[in-house]
Amino acid sequence: MTDRQSASIDGVDAENGASLAGVPDAFQRLWTPHRLVYIENGQQPDDDACPFCRAPELDDKQALIVARGEHAYVLLNLYPYNSGHLLVCPYRHVALYDEATPDEIAEIGALTQTAMRVLSATSGCQGFNIGMNQGRIAGAGIAAHLHQHIVPRWALDSNFFPIIAGTKAVPRLLGEVRDEIARAWPSESPQ
């Protein structure tokens, strides 16, 4: 095979994109077929529905819930910053932290502590980003329902993808991470 010749697989010129269907463009593709399950299983609610109100109505696996308490629950973020990115949400639909009851605040705190312990044990993370964005102007993606982020961090978890490519690479599937965290969640903690 010379430099001018190209490999042919089933009659398709694999070296020459012009012979393939479609119009070449400048975009790179990051294939994420695991996301298809959320589309096919109706994971996304209607635009006017609150996903944090809907999640507790679903099966824990489908909703990515890892633990349920009396006033709040813990689930994996559907669009995580890192593997194991959890959210702690009250069941009640309130937007701001100062609207939460003392019981909701106490349970959100207890579930957050348990989540940190479980993530440390299951993932070996070395730190956490924990926080709430209150209101859309403050960066809340779902501003109408209070939720706290727990993002596990590792010394080498940053790379060029988010800065250069506007892409976050998450190395593990959500269902796999959810199952591991749910199995490790202690039964004596708020559930």
C-alpha positions in Angstrom: 0.0 0.0 0.0 1.5 3.4 -1.0 1.1 6.7 0.7 -1.4 7.7 -1.9 -3.6 4.6 -1.3 -5.9 4.4 1.6 -7.4 1.5 3.6 -10.7 0.2 2.4 -13.1 -1.4 4.9 -16.1 -3.1 3.3 -15.6 -0.8 0.3 -15.5 2.4 2.3 -12.5 4.6 2.0 -11.6 4.9 5.7 -8.8 7.5 5.1 -10.8 9.9 3.0 -13.8 11.5 4.8 -15.1 12.9 1.5 -16.3 9.4 0.6 -18.5 9.1 3.7 -22.0 10.4 4.2 -22.5 13.9 5.6 -20.8 17.2 5.2 -17.4 17.6 6.9 -17.3 20.3 9.6 -15.0 21.6 12.3 -16.7 19.8 15.2 -15.1 17.0 17.2 -17.4 14.3 18.4 -17.4 12.9 21.9 -19.6 9.8 21.6 -21.7 9.2 24.8 -24.1 6.3 23.9 -24.8 5.7 27.6 -26.9 8.9 27.7 -29.4 7.3 25.3 -31.0 5.4 28.2 -32.2 8.7 29.7 -33.9 9.7 26.4 -35.4 6.2 25.8 -36.6 5.8 29.3 -38.3 9.2 29.6 -35.8 10.4 32.2 -36.2 14.0 31.1 -39.4 15.7 32.4 -41.4 18.2 30.5 -39.9 21.7 30.4 -42.4 22.9 33.0 -42.0 19.9 35.3 -39.5 19.9 38.2 -37.1 17.0 37.9 -36.4 17.1 41.7 -40.1 16.7 42.4 -40.4 13.9 39.8 -37.4 11.9 40.9 -38.8 10.5 44.2 -41.8 9.2 42.3 -39.6 7.0 40.1 -37.7 3.8 40.9 -34.4 4.6 42.6 -32.3 3.2 39.8 -34.2 5.1 37.1 -34.0 8.3 39.2 -30.4 7.7 40.2 -31.4 8.0 43.9 -28.8 6.5 46.2 -30.5 7.2 49.6 -33.9 8.5 50.9 -34.5 10.3 54.2 -37.7 11.5 55.8 -37.3 15.1 54.5 -34.7 14.9 51.8 -33.0 12.5 49.5 -29.7 12.0 47.6 -29.3 11.3 43.9 -26.5 11.4 41.3 -26.4 14.5 39.1 -27.5 13.6 35.6 -24.9 15.9 34.2 -22.0 15.5 36.6 -18.9 17.6 37.0 -17.0 14.5 38.2 -17.9 10.8 38.7 -20.0 10.5 41.9 -21.3 14.1 41.8 -24.3 14.0 44.2 -27.2 16.3 44.9 -29.1 16.5 48.2 -32.7 17.7 47.7 -35.6 18.2 50.1 -38.8 16.5 48.9 -40.7 19.7 49.4 -40.6 22.1 46.4 -38.8 25.2 47.9 -36.4 27.4 46.0 -34.2 28.9 48.7 -32.3 27.7 51.7 -34.0 30.2 54.0 -37.4 28.7 53.0 -36.4 25.2 54.2 -37.6 24.0 57.6 -35.2 23.2 60.4 -35.9 19.5 59.9 -35.1 19.8 56.2 -31.9 21.7 56.9 -30.8 19.2 59.6 -31.4 16.2 57.2 -29.7 17.9 54.3 -26.7 18.4 56.5 -26.7 14.8 57.8 -27.1 13.3 54.3 -24.3 15.5 53.1 -22.0 14.2 55.8 -22.9 10.6 55.0 -22.4 11.3 51.3 -18.9 12.6 51.9 -18.0 9.5 53.9 -19.5 7.1 51.3 -17.8 8.9 48.4 -14.4 8.8 50.2 -14.8 5.1 50.8 -16.0 4.2 47.4 -14.0 6.5 45.2 -10.9 7.4 47.2 -11.6 11.1 46.5 -9.2 13.6 48.2 -11.6 16.5 48.7 -15.0 18.0 47.9 -16.7 21.0 46.4 -20.0 21.4 48.3 -22.4 24.2 47.6 -25.7 25.6 46.5 -26.5 28.1 43.8 -29.5 30.2 45.0 -31.5 31.6 42.1 -30.9 31.5 38.4 -28.7 34.7 38.5 -26.4 32.8 40.9 -26.0 29.9 38.5 -28.7 27.5 39.6 -29.7 25.3 36.7 -32.9 24.3 38.4 -33.6 27.4 40.5 -37.1 26.5 41.6 -36.0 23.5 43.8 -33.4 23.7 46.5 -30.5 21.3 46.0 -27.0 21.0 47.3 -24.1 19.8 45.2 -21.4 17.4 46.5 -18.6 17.0 44.0 -15.8 14.6 44.8 -12.4 15.9 43.8 -9.0 14.2 43.1 -5.5 15.7 42.7 -5.4 15.0 39.0 -9.1 15.3 38.0 -8.6 18.5 36.0 -7.5 18.4 32.4 -7.7 20.6 29.3 -11.1 19.3 28.1 -13.4 21.8 29.9 -11.2 24.8 29.1 -10.2 24.1 25.5 -13.0 21.9 24.3 -15.9 22.9 26.5 -16.3 19.2 27.4 -16.2 17.2 30.6 -14.9 13.7 30.4 -16.6 11.5 33.1 -14.9 8.1 33.2 -17.7 5.9 34.7 -21.3 5.3 33.8 -23.9 6.8 36.0 -25.8 3.6 36.7 -22.6 1.9 37.8 -21.6 4.7 40.1 -25.2 4.9 41.5 -25.2 1.2 42.4 -21.8 1.4 44.1 -22.8 4.4 46.2 -26.2 2.9 47.1 -24.6 -0.4 48.2 -22.1 1.4 50.4 -24.7 3.7 52.0 -24.9 2.8 55.7 -28.3 1.6 56.9 -28.1 3.5 60.2 -27.7 6.9 58.6 -30.6 9.1 57.4 -32.1 7.3 54.4 
